[in-house]
């Protein structure tokens, strides 16, 4: 059964008034998000939008040769599968990285809400702006940030969407997401550990010094957060 407290675990849903949120209840469905699940792939039709609660989803761009690189990440702050018109198709893949749950909403229902121009439409416009800022920063960071900065930003992006200070991830996964060799991740993670910023055990990264990790990431991380901070400030001021 859908509850206000449960739905409010997603920050976009939490920004809605209680009346607007309860009006969505007949259309929301809580679904499990197992790690590795593809919510959609390149060229897929958007049947549903997903509002994660504790799941973390990677947006992956797939090259012609099959190589993949992460271009964005979505967790409890946002939504996946946002389609403004029925014929819209996905331009990237959305893959669950950290297992959890999400509230699922039919795309047709979401389009009707957007067309109505109500509170949800305004929230989604602000969220889309914030996502563009994140994607743009990822492009700039890919060209101008060091691998150490990129890894710090990548870890911080997960930490922002996680309920603990530990991130379940392998070095192979980090290498795939950042588009580098595993050996590069190994050397960089060792340096961060030697600096007292993280502790890496098999399959788990524990964040020991968040402030230090943010300093290391620099503008590679901070610039990508501006859009979401502005979105949250505006959303809460008008909720």
Secondary structure in CASP SS format (residue, H / E / C, confidence):
PFRMAT SS
TARGET T0000
AUTHOR 0000-0000-0000
METHOD secondary structure of the structure
MODEL  1
X C 1.00
X C 1.00
X C 1.00
X H 1.00
X H 1.00
X H 1.00
X H 1.00
X C 1.00
X C 1.00
X C 1.00
X H 1.00
X H 1.00
X H 1.00
X H 1.00
X C 1.00
X C 1.00
X C 1.00
X H 1.00
X H 1.00
X H 1.00
X H 1.00
X H 1.00
X H 1.00
X H 1.00
X H 1.00
X H 1.00
X H 1.00
X C 1.00
X E 1.00
X E 1.00
X E 1.00
X E 1.00
X E 1.00
X C 1.00
X C 1.00
X C 1.00
X C 1.00
X E 1.00
X E 1.00
X E 1.00
X C 1.00
X C 1.00
X C 1.00
X C 1.00
X E 1.00
X C 1.00
X C 1.00
X E 1.00
X E 1.00
X E 1.00
X E 1.00
X E 1.00
X C 1.00
X C 1.00
X C 1.00
X E 1.00
X E 1.00
X E 1.00
X E 1.00
X E 1.00
X E 1.00
X E 1.00
X C 1.00
X C 1.00
X C 1.00
X C 1.00
X C 1.00
X E 1.00
X E 1.00
X E 1.00
X E 1.00
X E 1.00
X E 1.00
X E 1.00
X C 1.00
X C 1.00
X C 1.00
X C 1.00
X C 1.00
X E 1.00
X C 1.00
X C 1.00
X C 1.00
X C 1.00
X C 1.00
X C 1.00
X C 1.00
X C 1.00
X E 1.00
X C 1.00
X C 1.00
X C 1.00
X E 1.00
X E 1.00
X E 1.00
X E 1.00
X E 1.00
X E 1.00
X C 1.00
X E 1.00
X E 1.00
X E 1.00
X E 1.00
X E 1.00
X E 1.00
X E 1.00
X H 1.00
X H 1.00
X H 1.00
X H 1.00
X H 1.00
X H 1.00
X H 1.00
X H 1.00
X H 1.00
X H 1.00
X C 1.00
X C 1.00
X H 1.00
X H 1.00
X H 1.00
X H 1.00
X H 1.00
X H 1.00
X H 1.00
X H 1.00
X H 1.00
X H 1.00
X H 1.00
X H 1.00
X H 1.00
X H 1.00
X H 1.00
X H 1.00
X H 1.00
X H 1.00
X H 1.00
X H 1.00
X H 1.00
X H 1.00
X H 1.00
X H 1.00
X H 1.00
X H 1.00
X C 1.00
X C 1.00
X H 1.00
X H 1.00
X H 1.00
X H 1.00
X H 1.00
X H 1.00
X H 1.00
X H 1.00
X H 1.00
X H 1.00
X H 1.00
X H 1.00
X H 1.00
X H 1.00
X H 1.00
X C 1.00
X C 1.00
X C 1.00
X C 1.00
X E 1.00
X E 1.00
X E 1.00
X C 1.00
X C 1.00
X H 1.00
X H 1.00
X H 1.00
X H 1.00
X H 1.00
X H 1.00
X H 1.00
X H 1.00
X C 1.00
X C 1.00
X C 1.00
X H 1.00
X H 1.00
X H 1.00
X H 1.00
X H 1.00
X H 1.00
X H 1.00
X H 1.00
X H 1.00
X H 1.00
X H 1.00
X H 1.00
X H 1.00
X C 1.00
X C 1.00
X C 1.00
X E 1.00
X E 1.00
X E 1.00
X E 1.00
X C 1.00
X C 1.00
X E 1.00
X E 1.00
X E 1.00
X E 1.00
X C 1.00
X C 1.00
X H 1.00
X H 1.00
X H 1.00
X H 1.00
X H 1.00
X H 1.00
X H 1.00
X H 1.00
X C 1.00
X H 1.00
X H 1.00
X H 1.00
X H 1.00
X H 1.00
X H 1.00
X H 1.00
X H 1.00
X H 1.00
X H 1.00
X H 1.00
X H 1.00
X H 1.00
X H 1.00
X H 1.00
X H 1.00
X H 1.00
X H 1.00
X H 1.00
X H 1.00
X C 1.00
END
